Amino acid sequence: MATKDPREPFTRISVSEAKEKLDKGEAVMVDVREPNEYVEVHASGVRLIPVNTVMAEIKQLRDFAGSKEVLFICKSGARSALAAEFATAGGVTDIPLYNVEGGTLAWVEAGYPTGD
Protein backbone atom coordinates (compact mmCIF):
# COMPACT_ATOMS: atom_id res chain seq x y z
CA MET A 1 0.00 0.00 0.00
CA ALA A 2 1.32 3.44 -0.94
CA THR A 3 2.70 5.39 2.00
CA LYS A 4 3.55 9.08 2.14
CA ASP A 5 5.91 10.41 4.79
CA PRO A 6 5.45 14.20 5.04
CA ARG A 7 9.24 14.55 5.40
CA GLU A 8 9.82 12.93 1.97
CA PRO A 9 9.05 14.48 -1.43
CA PHE A 10 7.85 11.13 -2.78
CA THR A 11 5.43 8.32 -2.03
CA ARG A 12 6.61 4.78 -1.35
CA ILE A 13 4.81 2.11 -3.38
CA SER A 14 5.10 -1.64 -3.85
CA VAL A 15 6.11 -3.27 -7.12
CA SER A 16 2.51 -4.40 -7.64
CA GLU A 17 1.28 -0.81 -7.28
CA ALA A 18 4.02 0.33 -9.67
CA LYS A 19 3.04 -2.32 -12.22
CA GLU A 20 -0.59 -1.25 -11.97
CA LYS A 21 0.29 2.41 -12.61
CA LEU A 22 2.43 1.43 -15.60
CA ASP A 23 -0.28 -0.85 -17.01
CA LYS A 24 -2.84 1.96 -16.73
CA GLY A 25 -0.46 4.37 -18.51
CA GLU A 26 -0.41 6.70 -15.51
CA ALA A 27 3.34 6.60 -14.96
CA VAL A 28 6.81 6.03 -16.37
CA MET A 29 9.61 4.23 -14.54
CA VAL A 30 13.21 5.36 -14.21
CA ASP A 31 15.94 2.89 -13.22
CA VAL A 32 18.62 4.75 -11.25
CA ARG A 33 21.18 1.96 -10.93
CA GLU A 34 24.53 1.92 -12.71
CA PRO A 35 24.68 0.80 -16.38
CA ASN A 36 26.42 -2.49 -15.49
CA GLU A 37 23.57 -3.37 -13.10
CA TYR A 38 20.96 -2.31 -15.65
CA VAL A 39 22.29 -4.62 -18.38
CA GLU A 40 22.12 -7.59 -15.99
CA VAL A 41 18.36 -7.24 -15.49
CA HIS A 42 15.85 -4.40 -15.55
CA ALA A 43 12.11 -3.92 -15.56
CA SER A 44 10.58 -3.74 -19.01
CA GLY A 45 10.05 -0.22 -20.35
CA VAL A 46 12.26 1.66 -17.88
CA ARG A 47 14.60 4.53 -18.77
CA LEU A 48 18.10 4.41 -17.29
CA ILE A 49 19.18 7.59 -15.50
CA PRO A 50 21.84 6.67 -12.89
CA VAL A 51 21.21 8.27 -9.50
CA ASN A 52 24.37 10.39 -9.63
CA THR A 53 23.19 11.96 -12.92
CA VAL A 54 19.58 12.75 -11.97
CA MET A 55 20.29 16.42 -11.19
CA ALA A 56 22.01 16.89 -14.56
CA GLU A 57 19.25 15.01 -16.42
CA ILE A 58 16.18 16.88 -15.17
CA LYS A 59 15.23 17.89 -18.74
CA GLN A 60 15.53 14.26 -19.94
CA LEU A 61 13.45 13.16 -16.95
CA ARG A 62 10.74 15.74 -17.71
CA ASP A 63 10.74 14.86 -21.43
CA PHE A 64 10.40 11.15 -20.63
CA ALA A 65 7.64 11.71 -18.06
CA GLY A 66 5.58 14.25 -19.95
CA SER A 67 2.49 14.65 -17.79
CA LYS A 68 2.83 11.23 -16.17
CA GLU A 69 3.91 10.30 -12.67
CA VAL A 70 7.52 9.17 -12.21
CA LEU A 71 8.39 5.88 -10.52
CA PHE A 72 12.02 5.55 -9.43
CA ILE A 73 13.44 2.03 -9.10
CA CYS A 74 16.89 0.74 -8.13
CA LYS A 75 18.10 -2.59 -6.77
CA SER A 76 16.21 -2.54 -3.47
CA GLY A 77 14.79 0.94 -2.85
CA ALA A 78 17.54 3.09 -1.29
CA ARG A 79 19.05 4.81 -4.35
CA SER A 80 15.63 5.37 -5.88
CA ALA A 81 14.58 7.30 -2.77
CA LEU A 82 17.71 9.43 -3.15
CA ALA A 83 16.94 9.95 -6.86
CA ALA A 84 13.48 11.28 -5.95
CA GLU A 85 15.14 13.68 -3.49
CA PHE A 86 17.54 14.83 -6.24
CA ALA A 87 14.69 15.30 -8.72
CA THR A 88 12.84 17.46 -6.20
CA ALA A 89 16.00 19.47 -5.50
CA GLY A 90 16.33 19.92 -9.26
CA GLY A 91 12.90 21.54 -9.42
CA VAL A 92 10.59 18.61 -10.14
CA THR A 93 7.84 19.57 -7.75
CA ASP A 94 4.90 19.51 -10.16
CA ILE A 95 5.04 15.78 -11.01
CA PRO A 96 4.14 13.08 -8.46
CA LEU A 97 7.26 11.07 -7.59
CA TYR A 98 7.31 7.51 -6.27
CA ASN A 99 9.92 5.18 -4.82
CA VAL A 100 9.39 1.53 -5.75
CA GLU A 101 10.02 -0.35 -2.52
CA GLY A 102 12.00 -3.55 -2.90
CA GLY A 103 13.30 -2.35 -6.25
CA THR A 104 14.32 -4.53 -9.15
CA LEU A 105 14.87 -7.49 -6.81
CA ALA A 106 11.18 -7.41 -5.84
CA TRP A 107 10.12 -6.73 -9.46
CA VAL A 108 11.94 -9.85 -10.68
CA GLU A 109 10.74 -11.92 -7.71
CA ALA A 110 7.15 -10.96 -8.56
CA GLY A 111 7.65 -12.32 -12.07
CA TYR A 112 7.01 -9.00 -13.80
CA PRO A 113 8.41 -8.37 -17.32
CA THR A 114 12.10 -7.63 -17.72
CA GLY A 115 14.30 -6.61 -20.60
CA ASP A 116 13.86 -4.49 -23.72
N, C-alpha and C positions, 0 to 999 in steps of 0.2 A: 504494500500500500504506500502511495506517495506520502512523503513526510517533508514538511517545510520548517526548518529552523530559522527563526527570525534573524539570527546572526549570520546566516549564509545567504548569498545572492542567487541561490539555486534551490531546486527541489530534488530530493533523493527519490529515485524510483527503481523498481525491480526490473529485471530483464523482461519479464512477461508484460509489464506495463509499457516498457520501451517498445517492444515488438508490436503491441497493440497500436500505439501512436504511429509507428512507421507504417503499419498495414492500413491504417485509416488515412494516411497521407498528411497527418497533422505535423509531422516532425521530420528532421534530418538528423543523422548521427555522425559525429566526428570522433574518430579514433585518435587519441593523443599520445599513443605509445611511440617508441622509436621505430624507424623504418625496418630494422632487422626483426623486430617483434611482429610488426604488421605483416611481413611476408610469410611468417610462420603460419599464422591463422588470424583471420579477422571476420567480423560480422559482415554479411552481404550488404552492399550498398553504402558503406561508410566512406567518408572522406578522411584521409590522413592529414592531420595537422599536429605534429609533435608538440607536447606541452610547452617546451621551451621556445616555441615559435608562435604561440597563440597571439601574443601582444603585437607581433610584427605582421600577423596575417588576419587582422580584424576585417579588412576589406574582403579577403577571400572567404572568410567565415560568413560575413553578411551576404555576399553574392550567392554562396552555396545555400544558405538558409532561406533567402527571400523573405517571405512573411511567415515562415514556419518556425515552430519551436526547435531548439537545438538540444540534442541529447549528447552529452560527452561520455565516452567510454574509454577505459584503459584496460589494464590487466585485471585489477581487482576492485578499483573504485577510488584509490587515493589520488593519483595524478589527474583523473578526470575532475575531481572536486577542485583541485588547484587550477586546472584549465578554465573552469567556470569562473573562478575568482579573477583570473587574468583577463578573461573576456569582459567581465564587468568593469575592471580597472581600465580596460581599453575603450570603454564607452558603450558597451552593449548592455543597455539597461531597458531597452524597449522590446526585447525578444525574451520570452520565457526560456530559462536555462535549466537543464536537468543533469543530474549525475546518476549514471546507471550503476547501481550498487551491485557488487559482485563482478562487474566488468566482463571482459571477454571470456574469462574462465567460466562464469555462470552462464553466459550466452551459449557457449559450446556445450556445457553440461546439460542445458535445457534442450539441446538438439536443434537449435535455430540455425537458419542458413548461414553458411560461411563462404568466403571466396568472392570472386569477381573483382 
